[in-house]
Amino acid sequence: MRISTCFVLAVLPMAAVLLLPAAAWAWPWPRPDSGDPFTMTVDDAGCRSGEVAVRLHNQTRQLVRFDLKADSVRVATGSIPARETVVRHVPVRRGSQAEIEAYSVSENEADTLIDSTRAENDCPWGHQRHGHLPYTGPPADLMGKLATGVGFVVMGAILWWYGSIWPRSAP
């Protein structure tokens, strides 16, 4: 590809974002639905506790009741004061995932699904020192350098030996 073609292909998405503001708002950042009474954000799993922190933020000026489920099992229920945020911790087993769903609860209507996300607990298994990787042997690049060095020494020895016998005169 020509350099000008590469440049055009690299600049084209940025130009579209700048020239089409509607596309810029719709593209990578999902915005909460303005009609929802609250929003839900889920943090990463805590390796020691095995729990995921779920933050529910009330966007209205009145009390909102919620129901929090993990894999269709109710794990928390309660209410969120106006313009406040509550945090609930949802357990997720090691090496597994959980579908976390937040429902808005009202007395006269069926529960309304507000948000749903998948939380994964991918913490390492077993006892591990934090900040240190397990020892898995010498690094591969060191072994490659050593093998190359040994190959050069052997090749030099062969060339030296062959150079000592080659210019020999015939009897």
C-alpha positions in Angstrom: 0.0 0.0 0.0 1.1 3.5 -0.7 1.9 5.8 2.2 -0.9 8.2 1.2 -3.4 5.3 1.2 -2.2 4.3 4.7 -2.5 7.9 5.9 -6.0 8.3 4.5 -7.1 5.0 6.2 -5.6 6.1 9.5 -7.2 9.6 9.4 -10.6 8.6 8.1 -12.1 7.4 11.4 -10.9 10.5 13.3 -12.3 12.8 10.6 -15.6 11.0 10.8 -15.7 11.4 14.6 -14.9 15.1 14.3 -17.2 15.9 11.4 -20.1 13.8 12.6 -20.8 14.6 16.3 -23.8 12.3 16.4 -21.6 9.4 15.4 -19.0 10.4 18.0 -21.6 10.2 20.8 -23.0 6.9 19.7 -19.7 5.1 19.1 -17.6 3.7 22.0 -19.1 4.9 25.2 -22.5 3.5 26.1 -24.6 6.2 27.9 -27.2 5.2 30.4 -30.8 5.5 29.3 -32.1 8.8 30.5 -35.4 7.2 31.5 -33.8 4.8 34.0 -34.2 5.6 37.7 -30.7 4.4 38.5 -27.4 3.3 36.9 -25.3 0.2 37.7 -21.5 0.0 37.5 -19.6 -3.2 38.4 -15.9 -3.2 39.5 -13.4 -6.0 39.1 -13.5 -8.9 41.4 -11.5 -8.6 44.6 -9.1 -11.6 44.8 -9.0 -11.9 48.6 -12.8 -11.5 49.1 -14.0 -13.2 45.9 -16.7 -10.4 45.7 -17.6 -7.9 43.0 -18.5 -4.3 44.1 -21.8 -3.2 42.4 -22.5 0.5 42.6 -26.1 1.7 42.1 -26.6 5.4 41.6 -30.0 7.0 41.9 -30.6 9.6 39.1 -33.9 10.8 40.3 -35.1 13.1 43.1 -37.1 10.4 44.9 -36.4 7.1 46.7 -35.9 4.2 44.3 -36.3 0.5 45.2 -34.0 -2.1 43.6 -33.5 -5.8 43.3 -30.0 -7.2 42.5 -29.6 -10.7 41.1 -26.6 -12.8 40.3 -27.4 -15.7 37.9 -31.1 -15.2 38.5 -30.7 -15.6 42.2 -31.5 -12.6 44.4 -28.5 -11.4 46.3 -29.5 -7.9 47.5 -32.6 -5.8 47.7 -33.2 -2.4 49.1 -33.7 1.3 48.3 -31.5 4.1 47.1 -32.0 7.6 48.5 -32.4 10.5 46.0 -29.2 11.4 44.1 -27.2 8.9 46.2 -25.1 5.9 45.5 -25.2 2.5 47.3 -22.6 -0.3 47.1 -23.5 -3.9 47.3 -21.0 -6.8 47.2 -21.9 -9.8 45.1 -19.9 -13.1 45.6 -18.4 -14.7 42.5 -16.6 -18.0 42.8 -13.0 -18.2 41.6 -12.6 -19.1 38.0 -16.2 -18.5 37.2 -18.5 -15.8 35.9 -21.8 -14.4 37.1 -24.5 -12.5 35.2 -25.4 -9.5 37.4 -28.8 -7.9 36.8 -30.3 -4.8 38.4 -34.1 -4.4 38.5 -36.2 -1.5 39.4 -38.9 -2.6 41.8 -42.3 -0.8 42.0 -45.5 -1.9 43.8 -47.8 -1.5 40.8 -45.7 -2.7 37.9 -43.5 -5.8 37.2 -39.8 -5.5 37.9 -38.0 -3.6 35.2 -34.5 -4.7 34.1 -32.2 -1.6 34.3 -28.8 -3.1 33.5 -27.1 -6.4 33.1 -23.5 -7.3 32.9 -21.2 -10.3 33.2 -18.6 -10.2 36.1 -15.7 -12.6 36.0 -13.5 -13.7 38.8 -10.2 -14.6 37.1 -8.0 -14.3 40.1 -5.1 -16.8 40.2 -5.6 -20.1 42.0 -3.6 -21.2 45.1 -1.2 -19.3 47.3 0.7 -16.6 45.4 3.1 -13.9 46.4 1.7 -10.6 45.2 3.8 -8.8 42.8 6.0 -11.7 41.9 5.7 -14.2 39.0 6.3 -17.9 39.6 9.7 -19.2 38.6 9.4 -21.1 35.3 13.0 -21.6 34.5 15.6 -19.5 32.7 14.3 -17.0 30.1 14.0 -18.3 26.5 16.1 -15.5 25.1 19.0 -16.4 27.4 18.9 -20.0 26.2 18.9 -18.8 22.6 21.9 -16.6 23.2 23.8 -19.5 24.9 23.0 -21.9 22.0 24.1 -19.3 19.5 27.4 -18.7 21.4 28.1 -22.5 21.6 27.3 -22.8 17.9 29.9 -20.0 17.1 32.6 -21.7 19.2 32.0 -25.1 17.5 31.9 -23.5 14.0 35.2 -21.6 14.8 36.8 -24.8 16.0 35.8 -26.6 12.8 37.1 -23.7 10.6 40.4 -23.5 12.5 40.9 -27.3 12.1 40.0 -27.3 8.4 42.2 -24.2 7.9 45.2 -26.0 9.4 44.9 -29.1 7.1 43.7 -27.4 3.8 46.7 -25.7 2.4 48.7 -28.9 2.8 50.9 -29.7 -0.2 50.3 -33.0 -2.1 53.2 -35.6 -1.9 
